[in-house]
Amino acid sequence: MNLELIEALHDLEKERGIDFDVLVEAIEAALISAYKKNFGTLQNVRVVFDRETGDFRVFSRKTIVEEVNDPRTEIALSEARKLDPRYELEDVVETEVTPRNFGRIAAQTAKQVVVQRIREAERDMIFDEFSNREGDIVTGIVQRVENRLVFIDLGKAEAILGINEQMPGETYFQGKRIKTFIVEVRKTTKGPQILVSRTHPGLLKRLFELEVPEIHDGIVEIKSVSREAGSRSKIAVHSKDENVDSVGSCVGPKGMRVQAIVDELRGEKIDIVKWSADPVKFVANSLSPAKVLSVEIFPDEKIAQVVVPDYQLSLAIGKEGQNARLAAKLTGWKIDIKSESQAAQLAEEESEKPEEQSTDLEEQSANPEESADRLEEQTSQPEEPNNDLKVEAEEPESAAETEAETEAETEEKTEAETEEKTEEKTEAETEAEKEAEEETKSTKKKTKKVKNADLSPEEDDSGQKEE
Protein backbone atom coordinates (compact mmCIF):
# COMPACT_ATOMS: atom_id res chain seq x y z
CA MET A 1 0.00 0.00 0.00
CA ASN A 2 2.66 2.67 -0.17
CA LEU A 3 4.10 3.76 -3.48
CA GLU A 4 1.99 1.22 -5.39
CA LEU A 5 -1.17 2.87 -4.07
CA ILE A 6 0.03 6.28 -5.22
CA GLU A 7 0.74 4.92 -8.71
CA ALA A 8 -2.69 3.23 -8.87
CA LEU A 9 -4.42 6.48 -7.94
CA HIS A 10 -2.59 8.36 -10.67
CA ASP A 11 -3.58 5.67 -13.20
CA LEU A 12 -7.23 6.00 -12.17
CA GLU A 13 -7.00 9.74 -12.63
CA LYS A 14 -5.78 9.28 -16.19
CA GLU A 15 -8.15 6.47 -17.20
CA ARG A 16 -11.36 7.52 -15.47
CA GLY A 17 -10.77 11.23 -15.35
CA ILE A 18 -11.28 11.39 -11.59
CA ASP A 19 -9.30 14.01 -9.74
CA PHE A 20 -6.46 12.72 -7.54
CA ASP A 21 -7.66 14.77 -4.55
CA VAL A 22 -11.10 13.16 -4.77
CA LEU A 23 -9.49 9.72 -4.62
CA VAL A 24 -7.36 10.70 -1.62
CA GLU A 25 -10.45 11.93 0.25
CA ALA A 26 -12.15 8.64 -0.54
CA ILE A 27 -9.21 6.68 0.88
CA GLU A 28 -9.16 8.76 4.07
CA ALA A 29 -12.88 8.18 4.60
CA ALA A 30 -12.36 4.46 3.94
CA LEU A 31 -9.58 4.20 6.51
CA ILE A 32 -11.71 5.94 9.16
CA SER A 33 -14.57 3.50 8.62
CA ALA A 34 -12.18 0.53 8.61
CA TYR A 35 -10.56 1.66 11.87
CA LYS A 36 -13.90 2.06 13.68
CA LYS A 37 -15.23 -1.26 12.36
CA ASN A 38 -12.23 -3.45 13.17
CA PHE A 39 -11.30 -1.93 16.52
CA GLY A 40 -14.84 -1.28 17.76
CA THR A 41 -14.19 2.27 18.79
CA LEU A 42 -16.48 5.29 18.69
CA GLN A 43 -13.68 7.77 19.03
CA ASN A 44 -13.62 10.88 16.92
CA VAL A 45 -10.65 10.11 14.69
CA ARG A 46 -8.90 11.73 11.76
CA VAL A 47 -6.79 10.00 9.12
CA VAL A 48 -3.89 11.76 7.48
CA PHE A 49 -2.71 10.28 4.19
CA ASP A 50 0.77 11.06 2.97
CA ARG A 51 0.43 11.78 -0.74
CA GLU A 52 4.12 11.21 -1.44
CA THR A 53 4.91 8.00 0.44
CA GLY A 54 1.45 6.47 0.69
CA ASP A 55 1.71 6.10 4.49
CA PHE A 56 -1.20 7.00 6.77
CA ARG A 57 -1.60 7.91 10.43
CA VAL A 58 -4.67 7.86 12.64
CA PHE A 59 -5.28 10.61 15.22
CA SER A 60 -7.94 10.67 17.91
CA ARG A 61 -9.62 14.04 18.48
CA LYS A 62 -10.72 15.03 22.00
CA THR A 63 -12.19 18.29 23.25
CA ILE A 64 -10.67 19.91 26.38
CA VAL A 65 -13.22 20.29 29.24
CA GLU A 66 -13.11 20.85 33.01
CA GLU A 67 -15.03 17.68 33.87
CA VAL A 68 -14.84 14.62 31.61
CA ASN A 69 -18.18 12.91 30.91
CA ASP A 70 -17.15 10.81 27.90
CA PRO A 71 -13.46 9.86 27.85
CA ARG A 72 -13.72 8.76 24.22
CA THR A 73 -14.34 12.29 23.01
CA GLU A 74 -13.26 14.52 25.93
CA ILE A 75 -10.06 15.17 27.91
CA ALA A 76 -9.40 17.11 31.12
CA LEU A 77 -7.58 20.42 30.99
CA SER A 78 -4.89 19.17 33.35
CA GLU A 79 -4.17 16.13 31.19
CA ALA A 80 -4.03 18.24 28.05
CA ARG A 81 -1.55 20.68 29.58
CA LYS A 82 0.76 17.78 30.32
CA LEU A 83 1.03 17.32 26.56
CA ASP A 84 1.25 21.04 25.81
CA PRO A 85 0.93 23.80 28.45
CA ARG A 86 -0.56 26.18 25.88
CA TYR A 87 -3.88 24.29 25.66
CA GLU A 88 -7.05 26.07 26.83
CA LEU A 89 -10.68 25.02 27.31
CA GLU A 90 -12.64 24.07 24.15
CA ASP A 91 -9.41 23.33 22.28
CA VAL A 92 -9.06 20.01 20.44
CA VAL A 93 -6.26 17.64 21.31
CA GLU A 94 -5.05 15.21 18.68
CA THR A 95 -3.08 12.13 19.67
CA GLU A 96 -1.79 9.50 17.27
CA VAL A 97 -3.44 6.08 17.69
CA THR A 98 -2.24 4.33 14.55
CA PRO A 99 -2.53 0.56 15.17
CA ARG A 100 0.39 -1.71 14.38
CA ASN A 101 -1.82 -4.63 13.27
CA PHE A 102 -4.23 -2.71 11.04
CA GLY A 103 -3.72 -5.60 8.64
CA ARG A 104 -5.58 -7.28 5.81
CA ILE A 105 -9.19 -6.69 7.00
CA ALA A 106 -8.66 -2.98 7.21
CA ALA A 107 -7.14 -2.96 3.72
CA GLN A 108 -10.12 -4.87 2.23
CA THR A 109 -12.62 -2.55 3.88
CA ALA A 110 -10.70 0.43 2.64
CA LYS A 111 -10.69 -1.03 -0.87
CA GLN A 112 -14.49 -1.45 -0.90
CA VAL A 113 -15.09 2.07 0.25
CA VAL A 114 -12.59 3.40 -2.25
CA VAL A 115 -14.38 1.61 -5.10
CA GLN A 116 -17.72 3.00 -3.93
CA ARG A 117 -16.40 6.53 -3.74
CA ILE A 118 -14.85 6.14 -7.17
CA ARG A 119 -18.24 5.15 -8.60
CA GLU A 120 -19.92 8.10 -6.91
CA ALA A 121 -17.28 10.43 -8.25
CA GLU A 122 -17.79 9.05 -11.76
CA ARG A 123 -21.55 9.54 -11.47
CA ASP A 124 -21.12 13.11 -10.31
CA MET A 125 -18.70 13.78 -13.11
CA ILE A 126 -21.09 12.35 -15.72
CA PHE A 127 -23.99 14.31 -14.26
CA ASP A 128 -22.02 17.56 -14.39
CA GLU A 129 -20.94 16.88 -17.97
CA PHE A 130 -24.40 16.14 -19.38
CA SER A 131 -26.30 18.66 -17.25
CA ASN A 132 -24.18 21.34 -18.89
CA ARG A 133 -25.21 19.94 -22.27
CA GLU A 134 -28.96 20.27 -21.78
CA GLY A 135 -30.42 21.67 -24.99
CA ASP A 136 -27.65 20.15 -27.10
CA ILE A 137 -27.50 17.31 -29.62
CA VAL A 138 -25.81 14.01 -28.79
CA THR A 139 -25.13 11.07 -31.09
CA GLY A 140 -25.59 7.57 -29.74
CA ILE A 141 -26.19 3.95 -30.68
CA VAL A 142 -29.42 2.13 -29.85
CA GLN A 143 -28.54 -0.44 -27.21
CA ARG A 144 -31.92 -2.07 -26.60
CA VAL A 145 -35.68 -1.50 -26.76
CA GLU A 146 -37.78 -2.41 -23.70
CA ASN A 147 -41.51 -1.69 -23.32
CA ARG A 148 -41.31 0.74 -26.24
CA LEU A 149 -38.56 2.66 -24.41
CA VAL A 150 -35.36 3.07 -26.42
CA PHE A 151 -32.07 2.93 -24.48
CA ILE A 152 -29.21 4.71 -26.26
CA ASP A 153 -25.53 4.28 -25.45
CA LEU A 154 -23.78 7.65 -25.28
CA GLY A 155 -20.39 6.23 -24.30
CA LYS A 156 -20.04 7.32 -20.68
CA ALA A 157 -23.75 7.20 -19.95
CA GLU A 158 -27.03 5.75 -21.14
CA ALA A 159 -29.93 7.88 -22.41
CA ILE A 160 -33.64 7.06 -22.52
CA LEU A 161 -35.87 7.95 -25.48
CA GLY A 162 -39.46 7.99 -24.20
CA ILE A 163 -42.57 6.99 -26.12
CA ASN A 164 -43.83 10.56 -26.55
CA GLU A 165 -40.39 11.70 -27.71
CA GLN A 166 -40.18 9.23 -30.61
CA MET A 167 -40.94 10.35 -34.16
CA PRO A 168 -44.09 8.82 -35.71
CA GLY A 169 -43.28 6.03 -38.14
CA GLU A 170 -39.62 5.82 -37.14
CA THR A 171 -38.25 2.38 -36.20
CA TYR A 172 -35.46 1.74 -33.71
CA PHE A 173 -33.30 -1.37 -33.65
CA GLN A 174 -30.10 -2.42 -31.92
CA GLY A 175 -26.99 -0.86 -33.38
CA LYS A 176 -28.78 2.05 -35.09
CA ARG A 177 -26.95 5.37 -34.83
CA ILE A 178 -29.22 8.38 -34.20
CA LYS A 179 -28.98 12.01 -33.11
CA THR A 180 -31.11 13.10 -30.17
CA PHE A 181 -31.79 16.29 -28.22
CA ILE A 182 -31.04 16.34 -24.47
CA VAL A 183 -34.19 17.52 -22.72
CA GLU A 184 -33.36 16.89 -19.05
CA VAL A 185 -30.70 15.29 -16.85
CA ARG A 186 -31.85 13.86 -13.51
CA LYS A 187 -29.69 12.79 -10.58
CA THR A 188 -30.67 9.39 -9.12
CA THR A 189 -29.11 6.86 -6.75
CA LYS A 190 -28.19 4.66 -9.70
CA GLY A 191 -26.51 7.49 -11.51
CA PRO A 192 -27.57 10.29 -13.84
CA GLN A 193 -30.71 9.68 -15.91
CA ILE A 194 -30.54 11.41 -19.30
CA LEU A 195 -33.83 12.04 -21.12
CA VAL A 196 -33.56 12.70 -24.86
CA SER A 197 -36.04 13.54 -27.62
CA ARG A 198 -36.44 13.24 -31.38
CA THR A 199 -39.56 15.44 -31.57
CA HIS A 200 -38.40 18.56 -29.71
CA PRO A 201 -38.23 21.80 -31.78
CA GLY A 202 -34.78 22.35 -30.33
CA LEU A 203 -33.50 19.36 -32.32
CA LEU A 204 -34.36 21.14 -35.58
CA LYS A 205 -32.75 24.35 -34.37
CA ARG A 206 -29.52 22.62 -33.34
CA LEU A 207 -29.35 20.71 -36.64
CA PHE A 208 -29.47 24.00 -38.55
CA GLU A 209 -26.73 25.39 -36.31
CA LEU A 210 -24.56 22.39 -37.18
CA GLU A 211 -25.27 22.44 -40.93
CA VAL A 212 -25.31 26.20 -41.63
CA PRO A 213 -22.04 28.03 -40.91
CA GLU A 214 -23.76 31.45 -41.00
CA ILE A 215 -25.99 30.41 -38.10
CA HIS A 216 -23.04 28.95 -36.19
CA ASP A 217 -21.08 32.19 -36.64
CA GLY A 218 -24.04 34.34 -35.56
CA ILE A 219 -24.58 36.12 -38.89
CA VAL A 220 -27.98 34.49 -39.37
CA GLU A 221 -30.24 34.13 -36.34
CA ILE A 222 -33.06 31.64 -35.80
CA LYS A 223 -35.97 33.63 -34.34
CA SER A 224 -38.60 30.94 -33.84
CA VAL A 225 -39.39 27.31 -34.67
CA SER A 226 -42.69 25.45 -34.91
CA ARG A 227 -42.71 21.73 -35.50
CA GLU A 228 -44.98 18.74 -35.90
CA ALA A 229 -42.41 15.96 -35.81
CA GLY A 230 -42.31 13.56 -38.73
CA SER A 231 -44.67 15.67 -40.84
CA ARG A 232 -43.79 19.35 -41.25
CA SER A 233 -41.89 22.19 -39.62
CA LYS A 234 -41.43 25.94 -40.03
CA ILE A 235 -38.39 27.99 -39.08
CA ALA A 236 -38.07 31.81 -39.12
CA VAL A 237 -34.60 33.23 -39.77
CA HIS A 238 -33.15 36.74 -39.77
CA SER A 239 -29.87 38.01 -41.19
CA LYS A 240 -27.85 40.59 -39.27
CA ASP A 241 -25.89 41.35 -42.44
CA GLU A 242 -27.80 42.95 -45.33
CA ASN A 243 -25.50 41.26 -47.83
CA VAL A 244 -26.34 37.76 -46.56
CA ASP A 245 -29.60 36.10 -47.58
CA SER A 246 -30.98 34.38 -44.51
CA VAL A 247 -33.23 31.94 -46.37
CA GLY A 248 -30.69 31.19 -49.08
CA SER A 249 -27.92 30.44 -46.60
CA CYS A 250 -30.16 27.92 -44.81
CA VAL A 251 -31.19 26.23 -48.05
CA GLY A 252 -27.62 26.02 -49.30
CA PRO A 253 -26.32 25.42 -52.82
CA LYS A 254 -28.79 23.20 -54.66
CA GLY A 255 -30.60 22.70 -51.36
CA MET A 256 -27.83 20.52 -49.94
CA ARG A 257 -27.88 21.97 -46.42
CA VAL A 258 -31.59 21.66 -45.81
CA GLN A 259 -31.67 18.28 -47.55
CA ALA A 260 -29.17 16.88 -45.06
CA ILE A 261 -31.48 17.92 -42.22
CA VAL A 262 -34.51 16.44 -43.99
CA ASP A 263 -32.66 13.13 -44.35
CA GLU A 264 -31.75 13.14 -40.66
CA LEU A 265 -35.43 13.70 -39.76
CA ARG A 266 -36.60 10.93 -42.12
CA GLY A 267 -38.23 13.10 -44.79
CA GLU A 268 -39.83 15.76 -42.59
CA LYS A 269 -40.83 18.80 -44.70
CA ILE A 270 -39.23 22.07 -43.65
CA ASP A 271 -40.42 25.59 -44.58
CA ILE A 272 -37.80 28.31 -44.14
CA VAL A 273 -39.39 31.78 -43.90
CA LYS A 274 -37.94 35.24 -43.49
CA TRP A 275 -38.54 36.87 -40.13
CA SER A 276 -39.71 40.50 -39.95
CA ALA A 277 -40.28 42.93 -37.11
CA ASP A 278 -43.46 44.02 -38.91
CA PRO A 279 -46.17 41.52 -37.89
CA VAL A 280 -48.01 42.04 -41.19
CA LYS A 281 -45.01 40.89 -43.22
CA PHE A 282 -44.11 38.14 -40.76
CA VAL A 283 -47.62 36.65 -40.81
CA ALA A 284 -47.69 36.81 -44.61
CA ASN A 285 -44.31 35.06 -44.83
CA SER A 286 -45.27 32.42 -42.29
CA LEU A 287 -48.08 31.09 -44.52
CA SER A 288 -45.58 30.10 -47.20
CA PRO A 289 -45.91 28.51 -49.76
CA ALA A 290 -49.33 30.22 -50.05
CA LYS A 291 -49.53 33.76 -51.45
CA VAL A 292 -51.21 36.38 -49.27
CA LEU A 293 -53.20 39.33 -50.64
CA SER A 294 -53.68 41.33 -47.45
CA VAL A 295 -53.17 41.09 -43.69
CA GLU A 296 -55.08 43.07 -41.07
CA ILE A 297 -53.90 42.82 -37.47
CA PHE A 298 -55.66 43.51 -34.17
CA PRO A 299 -52.89 43.95 -31.56
CA ASP A 300 -55.18 44.01 -28.52
CA GLU A 301 -56.69 40.63 -29.36
CA LYS A 302 -53.49 39.32 -31.00
CA ILE A 303 -55.49 38.31 -34.09
CA ALA A 304 -54.44 38.56 -37.73
CA GLN A 305 -57.06 38.41 -40.50
CA VAL A 306 -55.52 37.16 -43.74
CA VAL A 307 -57.04 37.25 -47.24
CA VAL A 308 -55.71 34.84 -49.88
CA PRO A 309 -56.80 34.09 -53.46
CA ASP A 310 -59.68 31.65 -53.81
CA TYR A 311 -57.55 29.01 -55.51
CA GLN A 312 -54.96 29.12 -52.68
CA LEU A 313 -57.30 28.92 -49.69
CA SER A 314 -56.74 25.19 -49.18
CA LEU A 315 -52.98 25.65 -49.59
CA ALA A 316 -52.90 28.40 -46.97
CA ILE A 317 -54.89 26.35 -44.47
CA GLY A 318 -53.03 23.14 -45.23
CA LYS A 319 -53.95 19.53 -44.64
CA GLU A 320 -56.18 19.37 -41.55
CA GLY A 321 -55.19 23.01 -40.86
CA GLN A 322 -51.52 22.12 -40.44
CA ASN A 323 -50.05 25.08 -42.35
CA ALA A 324 -52.18 27.65 -40.49
CA ARG A 325 -51.49 25.94 -37.16
CA LEU A 326 -47.73 25.97 -37.68
CA ALA A 327 -47.84 29.61 -38.83
CA ALA A 328 -49.75 30.59 -35.68
CA LYS A 329 -47.16 28.85 -33.47
CA LEU A 330 -44.31 30.44 -35.42
CA THR A 331 -45.64 34.02 -35.20
CA GLY A 332 -47.53 33.89 -31.91
CA TRP A 333 -50.63 35.38 -33.59
CA LYS A 334 -54.09 33.87 -34.01
CA ILE A 335 -54.54 33.71 -37.78
CA ASP A 336 -57.98 33.90 -39.43
CA ILE A 337 -57.73 32.97 -43.12
CA LYS A 338 -60.44 33.92 -45.65
CA SER A 339 -60.62 33.69 -49.41
CA GLU A 340 -60.97 36.76 -51.59
CA SER A 341 -64.64 36.04 -52.36
CA GLN A 342 -65.47 35.47 -48.69
CA ALA A 343 -63.84 38.76 -47.73
CA ALA A 344 -65.78 40.60 -50.47
CA GLN A 345 -69.06 39.08 -49.29
CA LEU A 346 -68.39 40.14 -45.71
CA ALA A 347 -67.55 43.65 -46.88
CA GLU A 348 -70.86 43.86 -48.77
CA GLU A 349 -72.82 42.70 -45.73
CA GLU A 350 -71.12 45.27 -43.53
CA SER A 351 -71.79 48.04 -46.07
CA GLU A 352 -75.51 47.15 -46.23
CA LYS A 353 -75.98 47.53 -42.50
CA PRO A 354 -75.25 51.30 -42.41
CA GLU A 355 -77.63 51.85 -45.38
CA GLU A 356 -80.49 50.18 -43.50
CA GLN A 357 -79.79 52.32 -40.46
CA SER A 358 -79.72 55.50 -42.59
CA THR A 359 -83.08 54.64 -44.24
CA ASP A 360 -84.66 54.19 -40.82
CA LEU A 361 -83.35 57.58 -39.74
CA GLU A 362 -84.65 59.23 -42.92
CA GLU A 363 -88.13 57.78 -42.37
CA GLN A 364 -88.16 59.05 -38.83
CA SER A 365 -87.07 62.54 -39.93
CA ALA A 366 -89.69 62.61 -42.76
CA ASN A 367 -92.57 61.71 -40.42
CA PRO A 368 -91.79 63.40 -37.12
CA GLU A 369 -95.41 63.19 -35.91
CA GLU A 370 -95.58 59.43 -36.45
CA SER A 371 -92.22 58.95 -34.78
CA ALA A 372 -93.41 61.06 -31.85
CA ASP A 373 -96.58 58.96 -31.61
CA ARG A 374 -94.48 55.80 -31.67
CA LEU A 375 -92.31 57.14 -28.92
CA GLU A 376 -95.37 58.00 -26.83
CA GLU A 377 -96.79 54.51 -27.40
CA GLN A 378 -93.46 52.93 -26.47
CA THR A 379 -93.23 55.02 -23.32
CA SER A 380 -96.85 54.36 -22.37
CA GLN A 381 -96.80 50.62 -23.08
CA PRO A 382 -94.28 49.61 -20.42
CA GLU A 383 -96.53 51.08 -17.69
CA GLU A 384 -99.11 48.28 -18.01
CA PRO A 385 -96.80 45.38 -17.19
CA ASN A 386 -95.41 47.35 -14.27
CA ASN A 387 -98.92 47.75 -12.80
CA ASP A 388 -99.57 44.09 -13.36
CA LEU A 389 -96.34 43.23 -11.66
CA LYS A 390 -97.28 45.44 -8.73
CA VAL A 391 -100.66 43.77 -8.51
CA GLU A 392 -99.08 40.34 -8.66
CA ALA A 393 -96.52 41.30 -6.07
CA GLU A 394 -99.15 42.66 -3.64
CA GLU A 395 -100.72 39.34 -2.73
CA PRO A 396 -103.29 39.39 0.13
CA GLU A 397 -102.30 37.88 3.37
CA SER A 398 -105.59 35.96 3.87
CA ALA A 399 -108.77 34.93 2.05
CA ALA A 400 -110.93 37.30 4.12
CA GLU A 401 -108.92 40.28 3.04
CA THR A 402 -109.21 39.27 -0.60
CA GLU A 403 -113.01 38.92 -0.26
CA ALA A 404 -113.30 42.30 1.43
CA GLU A 405 -111.17 43.91 -1.22
CA THR A 406 -113.22 42.34 -4.03
CA GLU A 407 -116.51 43.44 -2.39
CA ALA A 408 -115.21 46.97 -1.96
CA GLU A 409 -114.07 47.03 -5.57
CA THR A 410 -117.47 45.76 -6.80
CA GLU A 411 -119.32 48.33 -4.68
CA GLU A 412 -117.12 51.10 -6.01
CA LYS A 413 -117.72 49.89 -9.55
CA THR A 414 -121.53 49.71 -9.04
CA GLU A 415 -121.64 53.15 -7.45
CA ALA A 416 -119.60 54.56 -10.30
CA GLU A 417 -121.86 52.86 -12.84
CA THR A 418 -125.05 54.13 -11.14
CA GLU A 419 -123.66 57.64 -10.96
CA GLU A 420 -122.77 57.48 -14.64
CA LYS A 421 -126.25 56.18 -15.49
CA THR A 422 -128.01 58.85 -13.42
CA GLU A 423 -125.88 61.54 -14.99
CA GLU A 424 -126.72 60.19 -18.43
CA LYS A 425 -130.45 60.08 -17.53
CA THR A 426 -130.48 63.61 -16.17
CA GLU A 427 -128.70 64.87 -19.24
CA ALA A 428 -131.18 63.03 -21.47
CA GLU A 429 -134.18 64.39 -19.52
CA THR A 430 -132.88 67.93 -19.65
CA GLU A 431 -132.32 67.61 -23.37
CA ALA A 432 -135.85 66.19 -23.78
CA GLU A 433 -137.36 69.03 -21.76
CA LYS A 434 -135.50 71.57 -23.87
CA GLU A 435 -136.76 69.92 -27.01
CA ALA A 436 -140.34 69.92 -25.63
CA GLU A 437 -140.14 73.60 -24.76
CA GLU A 438 -138.86 74.39 -28.20
CA GLU A 439 -141.73 72.36 -29.72
CA THR A 440 -144.31 74.16 -27.58
CA LYS A 441 -142.90 77.51 -28.58
CA SER A 442 -143.02 76.57 -32.22
CA THR A 443 -146.64 75.33 -31.91
CA LYS A 444 -147.72 78.54 -30.19
CA LYS A 445 -146.21 80.57 -32.98
CA LYS A 446 -148.03 78.45 -35.53
CA THR A 447 -151.35 78.86 -33.71
CA LYS A 448 -150.96 82.62 -33.60
CA LYS A 449 -150.33 82.71 -37.29
CA VAL A 450 -153.39 80.58 -37.92
CA LYS A 451 -155.62 82.79 -35.77
CA ASN A 452 -154.46 85.89 -37.54
CA ALA A 453 -155.23 84.28 -40.82
CA ASP A 454 -158.73 83.36 -39.66
CA LEU A 455 -159.56 86.81 -38.32
CA SER A 456 -158.69 88.83 -41.43
CA PRO A 457 -161.68 87.77 -43.73
CA GLU A 458 -164.31 88.37 -41.04
CA GLU A 459 -163.14 91.92 -40.67
CA ASP A 460 -163.58 92.47 -44.38
CA ASP A 461 -167.15 91.13 -44.29
CA SER A 462 -168.13 93.33 -41.38
CA GLY A 463 -166.84 96.37 -43.18
CA GLN A 464 -168.84 95.60 -46.24
CA LYS A 465 -171.98 95.09 -44.22
CA GLU A 466 -171.63 98.45 -42.52
CA GLU A 467 -171.26 100.10 -45.84
Buried (B, 14 or more C-beta within 10 A) or exposed (E): BEEEBBEBBEEBBEEBEBEBEBBBBBBBBBBBBBBBEBBEEEBBBEBBBEEEEBBBEBBBBBBBBEEBEEEEBBBBBEEBBEEEEEBEEEBEBBEEBBEEEBEEEBBEBBBEBBEEBBEEBBBBBBBEBBBEEBEEBBEBEBBEBEEEBBBBBBEEBBBBBBEEBBBEEBEBEEEBEBBBBBBEBEEEEEBBBBBBBBBBBBBBBBBBBBBBEBBEEEBBBBBBBBBBBBBBBBBBBBBEEEEEBBBBBBBBEEEEBBBBBBEBBBEBEBBBBBBBEEBBBBBBBBBBEBEBBEBEBEEEEEEBBBBBBEEBBEBBBBEEEBBBBBBBBBBEBEBBBBBBEBBEEEEEEEEEEEEEEEEEEEEBEEEEEEEEEEEEEEEEEEEEEEEEEEEEEEEEEEEEEEEEEEEEEEEEEEEEEEEEEEEEEEEEEEEEEEEEEEEEEEEEEEEEEEEEEEEEEEEEEEEEEEE
